[in-house]
Amino acid sequence: MSQIMSQPIQLDKAKPLLTASVHDVRYFASLLRGIGFSNRASMTLTANSGMTVTVEEARTLLATSYIYADHFDEWSFNTDNLQAAPSQLSPPDIDRDATSFEIPLNTLLECLNIFGTANMSSSGSTGSKHKQWRRADDASDDERGNEGRRPNANSIDQHFGGNEKRTSMRLTYEGPGYPLTLVLAEDSSGPTTTCEISTFDTEPNLELPFDAEQTALKIIFKSSFWLRDALAELDPSCEKITLIANPVADIQTAQRGVPAKPLFRIQGTGAFGSTEMDYPNDREVLETFECSRSVSFSYRFAPLSRTLRALQNSTKTSLRLEQEGLLSLQFLVPVPRPRGGMSDSFIEFRCLALDDDVAH
């Protein structure tokens, strides 16, 4: 975390740069907790879009949580105060309807859970396996398992408890150099607490732009448990994960007596051997499968294991591979709108492939 704090800019104290509130912090906290593996976080606030929070690890992994303005009961962004800030705080080409700063993410999460009610219920999100994974040495075609036990991925109840006490939050930010202020209350008649979290000047984050035109593989898992359960199969001693995929046409033209190429395979390798799991060409598992050429890229397991918390709380997962091996994992997280209905938020991870496996 940068220790350089900018000097407070004297802005209109009657109207903060940002005022936002939610009646239940669990959804907000879950989107932050999904990337809570690093304490140094960059937070960007925009007038219309909402909030993005970004962390990185080992110059290899970049994680971003997108928290949209319509997820809040109130989102008031005072652009007049933002434009009053001196230009040296940001380059001239930066969006004038946005501001960025760094915060200690662990501190923010601890404040949100100060009444012990910010954690999600996990009673419905850790279901048993619904199909048996086909390993590379298993010729069985029985992959269906107990289809009837598949949970409803659209049910918010599988992620959050229904009747627990809730913590409401009112968040304010005066502008560059000021702290992030949270007023938290367990209920209307209970105690309240005010937390002020220091903000710091932003430092450059790792840049991992994903070129959609260079996509070699795109998969959308119909439900996130298909990826979550596969990763759970891997031995804790796993050091490397290899993602292998082949175009559907190559699978269909496999000749008799020649081992069939996998459609999509996750291979975990560690000190005690390897584990391979193949995915079937089944719309109930892979909602979308687009592969332009055969690909095989490896990644260190430690950074990818950072995705497990976000994966646990998501309903769908998108996996994309760029031609040079850059991996993008996008997790769809359902969030209720304050005025009824559901909205979708995203947590995205981007990870660099191991150098030895990048094809040139």
N, C-alpha and C positions, 0 to 999 in steps of 0.2 A: 504494500500500500504506500503510495506516495505520501510523504510527510510535508509536502509543500501546500500550504493552504493559501488561497487567494484572499486578498483583503476584501471585506464586505463592501459592496457597492450601495450607496445610499439610494434606495428605490422608494416607491410609494408604499409606505408601511401599511396603509389602509387596505391595500389589495395585493396579496402575495402573487408571485409569479405563477405558482400552481397551488390550487386547492382541490383535493380529491378525497372521496370518502367511499367506504364500503360497509355494509351491515354485517358481513361475515368475512373475516380475514383468511379463512382456510383456503379459498381458491387462489387468492393473491399469494399467500405463503407457499402454496404447493408449486406455483410457477417459478418462484424464486428458489425453493428448495431443490428443484430439479437440476439446477446448475450450481448448487451450493458447495461444490468441491474446492472452490478457491475463494479466499476471503477478499481479494482485491477485485472489485466489480466496477465496471463503467456503466453508469445509468444515463440514458438519453431521454429527455422529455420533449414531446412535440405537441403542437397546438391541437391537431386533429387526430393523429394516429394513436397517441397514448405514450406508452413507456416501453423501452427496450433495455434489457440488462445483459451485459456481456462479460464473460470471464474466459480465461485461457489457462493452459497448462503446458509447460515444457516446450513452448514454441511449436507445439504439434497439434494441440486440440483447442478448438474455439467453440464456445457454447453461448447461445443467445436465447433469451426468453422474451417472447413478444406478449405484452400485456396491453390490450387495446383499451381505448378510452371508454367504449361502451360496456366494459366489464365493471366499471365503477358506478356507484349510485350518483356520484357527482364528479365532474371533471371540468374544472375552470382554469384555463390557461391565459394569463394576462400578457399578451405579446408586447404591450406598451412598455412594461417593465423590462422585458428582455431586450428590446431595442435601445433602452437607456443605458445598458451596460457598455463599457468601453470596448472598442473594436479589437484591442490587443488580446482579449481573452480568447478569440477564435479567428481563424483566417477569414478573409473577406468572402470566400466562396461558400462558407458554411451556411446552412439553412437558417435564416433569421427567425424562423418560427420554431426553433429547437434550441435546447441547451443541454450540455453534458457535464458530468462531474463523476468523481470516484467516491465510493463509499465502502466501508467494511461490511461485507454482505452478512457475515456471521452475526454481527451486532444487530443488523436489521432483523434477521430471523429470530434472534433471541427476544427482541422487543415485541415482535408480533405474537410471540408465544408466551408473553409475560403472565397471562392468566391460565396458561396450560391448555388452551382450547384451539390452537392454530393448526394442530396436526390432523391429517386426514385419517378417517377410518379405513383400514385396509381389509376389513372382513370379507369384502366381496371381490377384491381385486387380485387375489392370489389363488385362483382356482386350480384344480388338478389338471393334469395333462389331458388333452382332448383327442389327440391322435398320437400314435406311436411313431417316433422318428425313425425313418429308414436309414440305417447305417450303411456304410459302403460295403460291408461284408454280409449284409442281410438281404436275401433275395425275396423276402416276403412282400406280397402285394397288398397285405391287409393294413391299410393306413387310416381306415375310417374311425376305428375306436368307438367311443360313446359320443356320437354326434349330439345326442339330446342334452348333454351336459354343458354344451357351449353357452357361456353367459351372453346376455344381451349387451353388446358393446356400447349401445346408445344410452344405457341406463346410468344416470348420474349417481344412483344409490350404490353402485358397485365401487365408487371411489370415496364417497362421503357418507358419514352417518346421518341419520335423519332427525334425531331429537336431542342432540347434545347441545350444551350451552355454546353460545356464539360470542365472539369478540368483534365489536365494531371498531372501525378506525377512521380517523380524519387526519389526512396527511397534508402538510403545507410546506412550501419551499419559497423563501423570500427572493432568492436569486443567487448569483455567483458569490461565493464567500460565506454564505449563510448556511446553517445546519438544516438537515432534513428533520422536520418536527412531526412527531406522531402523537396523537391523542387517542388513547385506547380505552374502551369501556366494555365490561362484560355484559351488562344489561343497563336499562335506563335508570334503574334505582340503585345499582351497585357502584363500587368504586371506579374511579378513572385514574389513569396515569399518563403523564406526558414524558416522552422520550425525545431528546435532541441528539442527532447523530451527525458528527462532523463530516463535512464534504471536502474533497480535495480536487486540485487541478487534475484534469485527465492526462494520462500518458498514452502514447500510441499503442493500440492493440495489434496483435497478430492479424495480418490480412490474408484471408483465404477465399478469394472470390471464386465462385463456382460458375463455370461457363456452361449454360444449359445447352448450347449448340454443340458442345463436345461431350455430351452425355453418352457413355457406352452402355450403361445399365440403369434401368429404372424399375423398381419394384414397389408396389403398395401392398402391404400386408392387410388383409381384411380385418384382422384384429391384432393388436400389439402382442398378445400372448404367444403368437406363433414365433416371434423373435425372442421374446423374454424367456420362454421355456427352453428354447434352443441354447441360449447363453447360459441358462441355469444348469444345463447338462455338462458344461465344461468343467474340468477339474480346476480347483483353485490354484494349482501350480501352473496353469496354462500361461505361457509367455507370449505366444503369437497367435493371431487369428488370420486365416486366409479365406478370402471370399472368392469363390469360383463360379462362373456363370457361362452358359453357352446359348446361342440363339435356338429358338424352338425348332427351326428347320434342321439344324445339325442333330438334334435329338431324334427327330422323326426319321432321319435317313441313316441311322446307325445300322450297320450290317450285322448279320447273324454271325455269332462267334467272336465278335469284337466287343469289348466292354463298352457299354453305353456311356456317353458323356453325361455328367450331371446337368440338370437344368439350372439349379442353384444349390451350391454346397457351402456350408460353413465348416471349416476345419480348424480345430484348436490343437496347438502343438506345445508341449511342455517337457519338463525333465523326465516325466514318467510315461511318455508316449504321446499318441495323438487320438483325437476323437473327430469323426466326420459325421455330419448330419445333412441329408439330402432333402430338398423340398420337392413335392410332387407338382405336376402341372395341373393344379386344381384351383378353380375359381373360389372355392371356400377357404382357401389358404392364401393364395396370391391373387388379389383382386386385379392387379395390373402387373404384367411382366413384359418388358421391352428390352431386348438385348441386341445390339447391332453387330457385335463381334464377340468372340471368346475372350474372357477376361479372367485374370487371376492376380489379386493384389493382397499383400499381407500388411498387418498392422499390429503394433504392440498391444497386448491385451489390457495392460494397466490403464492407458487412456480410454479405451473403449468401455472399460468397466464403469467409468464415470457416468455413462448414459443410463445405467440400470434404474436409478431412482426416477428419472423422467419417463423411462419406458414403463415402469410399474404403474404410473399414474395416467398413462395415455390410452386412447382407444384404438387409434390407427397409427401405422408407421410407414413412412416413405423412405426408401433407401435408394440413393443414386450414386453412381460411380462415374467420375470424369475419365477421359481417355488416359490421363497420366496418373490415375489412381486416387485422386482426391475423393474422399468419402463424405457424403452428406446424409445425415439421418435427421428426419423431421418427425416429431411426435405431436400428434393431434390431442389436445387436452380440452375437454368440454368445460365450459364455464356458463353458469346461468346468468341471463341478463337481469338487471335490477327490476325491469318492468314486465318480466315474464318471458318464457321461451329460453332457448339455449343459443349460445354463441361458441365459437371455436377459437382457441388460442394455440400457439405453436411454441415448441422448444426445439431449436435446431443445434446439432453438433456437426462440426466439420473436422476431419482428421486426415493428416498426411499419411500416405503409404510409406512403408519402409523403402529406403533408397534402392536397395538391391532388387526390389520387385517392380520398380517403375520402368515400363517399357518406353524406349525412345525410338 
